[in-house]
Amino acid sequence: DWMGVAKAALEAVARYLARDLGPRGVRANLVSAGPIETAAAGGIPGFQTLAAEWPKRAPLGWDPTDPSSVAGTVCYLMSDASRGVTGEIIHVDGGYHAMGAPLE
């Protein structure tokens, strides 16, 4: 699964950037979003099934047509309110990640 390897590398890069650029006042964070219907999403095999099933396992629910929760989180990360946050992965997915893998 090459995508898992790529994501792990991205997570490592974010931590290194946070460590190396933090002393210069630069923050580096990742946003791990739930499925959002975009033009690019149309090219992902099985996206519609994923988007339909996601809300069933997300405790807070999830609307793949509404990017506002992700946008709001990014605005927070860009603001001074998050000046103490760096090297983090922020999950904006309705709590899906907290549920763990399905037992099926």
N, C-alpha and C positions, 0 to 999 in steps of 0.2 A: 504494500500500500504506500505508494510514493507520496501521496498527499499528507499522510501522517508524518513522514520524515520531513517534508517541507515545512509543516506547521511547527514541528519541534525545533527546527533550525531557526525559524522566525522568532519563536519564544526565547531562544538562547541569545539571538542578536539583540532583542529588546533589552534583556538583562545587561548585556555587555554595554550597550549604548547608555543605559541608565547609569551604570557604574562609571564609565569613562567620560560622559558628557555632563553628568550631574554637577561636578565642581564648577562648571561653566554656566550653571543655571538652566541647562537643557533637560527637559523631562522626556522620557520614552515609555510609552504605554501601548498596550494592544487592546483592541475592542473585539471581543468574540461575540458576534451577533447571531441571533437566530435567523431563519430564512426570511429574506426580504425579496419581494417580487420586483426585480429590476430587469433591464434589457439583457444584462449578462446572465441572469438566472435562467433565462430561456435556453441557454446552451448547456445547462447542467442536466445530465440524464437523471430522471426520477425526481426532479425538483418538485413538481406538482404534488406527487405523493408525499414527499417529505413535508412540504408546506401544509398539506391537509392533515397530516398525523401529528405534527409538532404541538398544536394547541392542546391536544388530548393528554400530553404528558407534562405540560408546562403549568405548574401550580398557579401562576399569575395569569395564565392564558397567553395567547400570542396571535397577533394579526399580521400575516405576511404582507398585507397591502399597506401597512402603516409604519413608515420608518421613523416616526417621531421619537420613540423611546431611545433608539440608537442615536439619533441626531442630538437629543438632549444630553445624553451621556458624553458624546464627543464635545459638545459645548462646555460641559462641566470640566472635562479634562483640559480644554484649551484655556479655561479661566484661572484666575488667581485663587479661586476657592480650592483648587486641587494642587496647590503649590507644594504640598508634602507627598504627592503621589507620583511614584516613578517605578519603572521596572515591573509593572503589574499587568495582569490579564484581567480585564473587566468583562464579565459575561453579561450580556444584555440579551436574554433569551427567554424571559418569562419564568426563569427558574428551572428550565429543562435540564441543564447540566447537573443540578443538584439531585436529580432523581436517579442518576446512574443508568446503566444499560438495562433495557427491558429483559425480563427473565424468559422470554419466549425463544 
